[in-house]
Amino acid sequence: MATTSARLLTLLSLLGARASWSGPELAGRLGVSPRTLRRDVEALRDLGYPVPAVKGPDGGYRLGTGSKLPPLLLDDEQAIAVAVALQTAPASVSGIDDAVARALTSIKNVMPAHLRAEAEAMHLTAIRNAWDFAAPPIASDTLKAVGYAVRAGHLLYFEYLTADGHRLHPGEPGFAPARRVEPHHLVTWAGRWYLVAYEPAGQRWTVLRVDRIHPQAATGIPFQRRELPERSVARYVMRSYDRGDTPARWQCLGVVLIELPAEVVARWAPGGSVIEYVAPARTRLTLGAWSWAGIAGLLATFDADLTVVEPDELKAACRTIADRYRRAGQ
């Protein structure tokens, strides 16, 4: 009976993976005779799953639309991918938090111990944001290594890649030796993954782009978790201006000096912007939009003085917007 039950689950999985199968193909994949296949199909039908026959030289079957959602058989990589996707979904779709939590619990409850550990290592904070920009893809091995270090509370040893994803070697300009940090939280914001960590060498908290982390061998060295510099890890990431960000790809990209502290600009600048500290109350902001007028409009929302506006197209757009506002205020 156990063999039959397992075979029925495999049959459901196969039927769900393709639009249709020929009878001989299905029988071959299941390692059974055509007669046994017919019995298994009838068993699925008795359970309420519609499996209509497909006409053809060899005959065949497909999984029809019915009232029941068939069970899914996921391999290890698929299970981890679903767990990560479920955790990031609430950041982009509202009103599904409870359903996501229940689905994630259901998946974890049936995972083997080693997969459950990997899924829990991917526990992260997802920040809702209207400005999402695709970052360079993150290697699954990198995400696993960082996620495991966070969950296990082990020091993370890594090289930090350049903004364009290259590894620098000794003697090259900008080269820095590998770093060792205490990894505390994974956070997703504006389509990008960040690691919130404490760096003992510099005795400071830092926010790192995960796509720029090239992990070394696992250290296995535990650390004592520290109290975060802010109660909300999400707020801390959004207020941090030194996140290793690079400008998002926009049709128009402008740069200004804005008379506000960098942490204030970082909190309210749209995702995909780059915030650079210049002075306690002065920040260099790089941001983009579909038009120069769009950038000028975004800058107006900061309600602060601007200097060194670049390029000339952005200066012209600022003048145009200023003239429109002046006429509107008359």
Secondary structure, DSSP 8 states (H G I E B T S, - for coil): -HHHHHHHHHHHHHHHHSS-EEHHHHHHHHT--HHHHHHHHHHHHHTT----EE-SSS-EE-----SS-------HHHHHHHHHHHHHGGGTSSS-HHHHHHHHHHHHHHS-HHHHHHHHHT-EEE---S---------HHHHHHHHHHHHHTB-EEEEE--TTS----TTSTT----EEEEEEEEEEETTEEEEEEEETTTTEEEEEEGGGEEE-S----B------SSS-HHHHHHH-S-S-------SEEEEEEESS-HHHHHHHS-TT-EEEEEETTEEEEEEEESSHHHHHHHHHTT-S-EEEEESHHHHHHHHHHHHHHHHHT-
